[in-house]
């Protein structure tokens, strides 16, 4: 069994909305040996991976995959489930997988969800080796394979804190783009985006982060705001540390003035020897050393986001960071208000607040203090506590970044089936620009931002599109794509406001993707319609029956356009109250149901260029563009004026 090649598909594709690894697998002579014909195969697989019992597969219930395994299934299908289970055992919840025949004897496509390309590749390679060992009855070290996957996942996938924020954003329908191999993530698109680096956001001030690291400065600022803090000061020598301890009163805490909460930390010191030794250890770190009054009580970490406490974890011992338990409901409202005030005084938007108190349910003054405010707080203590269900910290952080009602989205128009011309994408882009939106255009003719061309090379691929969505100045975007790009890379955006299919593309040149017949193309083209938002619209060519059939896949509205006013599908759609765009000799007509028609008239002098005397391909692009503009709710007067006075360079693109 050989993996012929693997392909990393990053965006929405024929398989799913998410990133996947697609492997082309040649199972050779195993085509003649389904799983129920190989002695011991089932027993070895289930012994090595007992978690396979949870896989429902096509049966739809627990144990469904094992039923298929007993009845007889092929190695590609088994490899899919093994790869998913290996990732699950390594701590990566990737539940999506598919296995399909290619039409070539013994060659299959095996697809699995993967958060990272390298992890997905290793999962498939490990699954191949495990399946072959199970078939041949040879040993296989499953724990070692899982350990390798886990190590690679920890190296290349998001940290737990970043992952919980990203998951919460995706659940809200907010798009996410990973900007590096670490935890720098863009939430949203273009001008509507926000950025996080773990729990540091683009609102986290460098000054505020510096204040939070300087413990002596922080204590002074908090004290000045009336927030309870432990008495203390900087000690310049070991002898001075003991003098400070005597002045403050024993016992004391000694710690480094700069850095994290445990840097140079020594607690509950009551003797001269202890204090002087602790000062020397902290001084060796190279920063000032603080001596503070030691406060007995319960140590607690509060997570503050957007001006409110969203989670609290209490530790079993004061100043410990182990054995956390949920304390969110126990925190006194006054204490929560003081914690939020401490974060505001520091200048942070998201912070971890450390406090020690005798009674968390009582007001803090007189029985507790705030001992630290930390930028970029680690969320693991809130996500993996020992005895309670994690609070929705990711959701709270996302709500802070995107108040309810905000999605981080900009208007995106996706277009497919334009053939050799980028006329329709350029028209829509020009109208969005006239509407006052800084518009990105990625099409066959290049990459454009507003009126400026950034690249003359074909920009219909994933990288060019993502480049535009990362740009903070972009307020709207128009993307042209092809079947090849959908199959090889996926779309560069997760959803779009308007998805346009001008014509069903040809299957020519797609043999490497095992697409060799026209009947396979609707399965590819539907991707452009699948990604339409519920609040958006699919714009479809009613003159092409294959395109018209894609209407059922739109989550949003459907607009139809046609060169023929009497097109049966067009008239039926209009009769149901749908919006339609069609051509008449005098120009372009927009109509909805029995409502009044709107005519974009075309003077006789321009009809050979954009009117009834223009080639059908040109008219089709114009109708599709007008329908897309209508779906975007652009003013019809603007569209009409833009059509009549468009630049010659845009019009000429229709003839190239």
Secondary structure, DSSP 8 states (H G I E B T S, - for coil): -EEEEEEEE-S--SS-SS-EEEEEEE-GGGGG--GGGSTTHHHHHHHH-GGGGG--GGGTSTTHHHHHHHH---HHHHHHHHHHHHHHHTT-----EEEEE-SSTTEEEEEEE-SSHHHHHHHHHHHHHHHHHHHHT----HHHHHHHHHHHHHHHS--HHHHHHHHHHHHTT--EEE-SSSSEEEESSGGG-EEEETTEETT--HHHHHHHHBHHHHHHHHHHTT-----EEEESSHHHHHHHHHHH-SSEEEEESBSSTTTT-EEEE-SHHHHHHHHHHHHTTTS-EEEEE---SEEEEEEEETTEEEEEEE-SSTT--SS-EE-GGGS-HHHHHHHHHHHHHHT-SEEEEEEEES-TTS-STTTEEEEEEEES---HHHHS-SSS----HHHHHHHHHS-TT-----EEEEEE--TT--HHHHHHHHHHHHTT--EEEEETTEEEETTEEEE-S---SHHHHHHHHH-TT--EEEEEE-HHHHHHT--SSS-EEEEEE-S----TT-GGGT--SGGGHHHHHHHHHHTEEEEEEEEEETT-HHHHGGGGG-SSEEEEEES-TT-HHHHHHHHTT-EEEEEETTEEEEEETTS--EEEE--GGGHHHHSTTS-HHHHHHHHHHHHHHHHTT--HHHHHHHHHT--HHHHHGGG-
